[in-house]
């Protein structure tokens, strides 16, 4: 939880991965945590499989953004990353 507070002070976007009901992170949305991606099952195997898939998708997205700077450049004063839906 300290990492989320540090990230907030650094003005970074914060994201958590959780399972079941989201635990402590579920109640943090809008505060220290911007996004909480929760896998709504108590099966640890399904939770882990889903988290691994999400990690790979996010990694691919980061590489796409790094290769296409126009996706993250500011336009009309609003970053294209910030104009997305939460």
Kinemage of the C-alpha trace (Angstrom):
@kinemage 1
@onewidth
@group {chain A} dominant
@subgroup {mainchain}
@vectorlist {calphas} color= white
{ca unk a 1} P 0.000 0.000 0.000
{ca unk a 2} L 2.982 2.304 0.556
{ca unk a 3} L 3.900 1.895 -3.112
{ca unk a 4} L 0.539 3.360 -4.146
{ca unk a 5} L 1.090 6.362 -1.868
{ca unk a 6} L 4.569 6.891 -3.311
{ca unk a 7} L 3.225 6.619 -6.864
{ca unk a 8} L 0.489 9.145 -6.050
{ca unk a 9} L 3.089 11.637 -4.739
{ca unk a 10} L 4.990 11.138 -8.005
{ca unk a 11} L 1.745 11.824 -9.937
{ca unk a 12} L 1.799 8.381 -11.558
{ca unk a 13} L -1.261 6.407 -12.599
{ca unk a 14} L -1.764 3.486 -10.223
{ca unk a 15} L -3.208 0.096 -11.051
{ca unk a 16} L -3.765 -2.962 -8.901
{ca unk a 17} L -4.462 -6.588 -9.751
{ca unk a 18} L -6.712 -8.467 -7.351
{ca unk a 19} L -8.882 -11.534 -7.095
{ca unk a 20} L -12.151 -12.537 -5.467
{ca unk a 21} L -13.692 -9.317 -4.057
{ca unk a 22} L -10.596 -7.155 -4.538
{ca unk a 23} L -9.590 -7.144 -0.871
{ca unk a 24} L -8.046 -3.934 0.461
{ca unk a 25} L -7.438 -2.604 -3.045
{ca unk a 26} L -11.148 -2.629 -3.976
{ca unk a 27} L -11.860 0.137 -1.480
{ca unk a 28} L -8.950 2.252 -2.675
{ca unk a 29} L -10.366 3.156 -6.113
{ca unk a 30} L -10.424 6.915 -6.580
{ca unk a 31} L -7.981 7.453 -3.711
{ca unk a 32} L -4.497 6.005 -3.943
{ca unk a 33} L -5.523 3.520 -6.635
{ca unk a 34} L -6.767 4.682 -10.037
{ca unk a 35} L -7.684 1.256 -11.368
{ca unk a 36} L -8.318 -2.063 -9.642
{ca unk a 37} L -8.550 -4.972 -12.074
{ca unk a 38} L -10.353 -7.661 -10.116
{ca unk a 39} L -10.925 -11.254 -11.197
{ca unk a 40} L -14.232 -12.124 -9.498
{ca unk a 41} L -13.548 -15.709 -8.469
{ca unk a 42} L -12.090 -17.458 -5.459
{ca unk a 43} L -10.165 -19.884 -7.707
{ca unk a 44} L -6.512 -18.950 -7.309
{ca unk a 45} L -5.739 -20.745 -10.582
{ca unk a 46} L -8.216 -18.594 -12.572
{ca unk a 47} L -6.990 -15.449 -10.833
{ca unk a 48} L -3.340 -16.206 -11.653
{ca unk a 49} L -4.130 -17.163 -15.264
{ca unk a 50} L -6.072 -13.950 -15.778
{ca unk a 51} L -3.369 -11.810 -14.163
{ca unk a 52} L -0.716 -13.351 -16.413
{ca unk a 53} L -2.830 -12.584 -19.492
{ca unk a 54} L -3.345 -8.997 -18.275
{ca unk a 55} L 0.391 -8.546 -17.649
{ca unk a 56} L 1.152 -9.641 -21.207
{ca unk a 57} L -1.516 -7.360 -22.683
{ca unk a 58} L -0.227 -4.390 -20.692
{ca unk a 59} L 3.375 -5.142 -21.681
{ca unk a 60} L 2.334 -5.185 -25.338
{ca unk a 61} L 0.466 -1.895 -24.893
{ca unk a 62} L 3.512 -0.237 -23.313
{ca unk a 63} L 5.648 -1.310 -26.270
{ca unk a 64} L 3.021 -0.011 -28.699
{ca unk a 65} L 2.916 3.362 -26.937
{ca unk a 66} L 6.715 3.585 -26.876
{ca unk a 67} L 6.913 2.836 -30.600
{ca unk a 68} L 4.116 5.271 -31.541
{ca unk a 69} L 4.796 8.501 -29.715
{ca unk a 70} L 1.732 10.087 -31.349
{ca unk a 71} L -0.445 7.885 -29.101
{ca unk a 72} L 0.850 9.657 -25.986
{ca unk a 73} L 1.449 13.181 -27.277
{ca unk a 74} L -0.777 15.927 -25.936
{ca unk a 75} L -3.466 17.258 -28.245
{ca unk a 76} L -5.696 20.204 -27.343
{ca unk a 77} L -4.252 20.232 -23.828
{ca unk a 78} L -5.497 16.702 -23.041
{ca unk a 79} L -3.242 13.681 -23.257
{ca unk a 80} L -4.705 10.907 -25.420
{ca unk a 81} L -4.028 8.521 -22.510
{ca unk a 82} L -6.054 10.666 -20.127
{ca unk a 83} L -9.037 10.949 -22.467
{ca unk a 84} L -9.861 7.237 -22.074
{ca unk a 85} L -12.678 5.867 -19.973
{ca unk a 86} L -11.877 4.618 -16.474
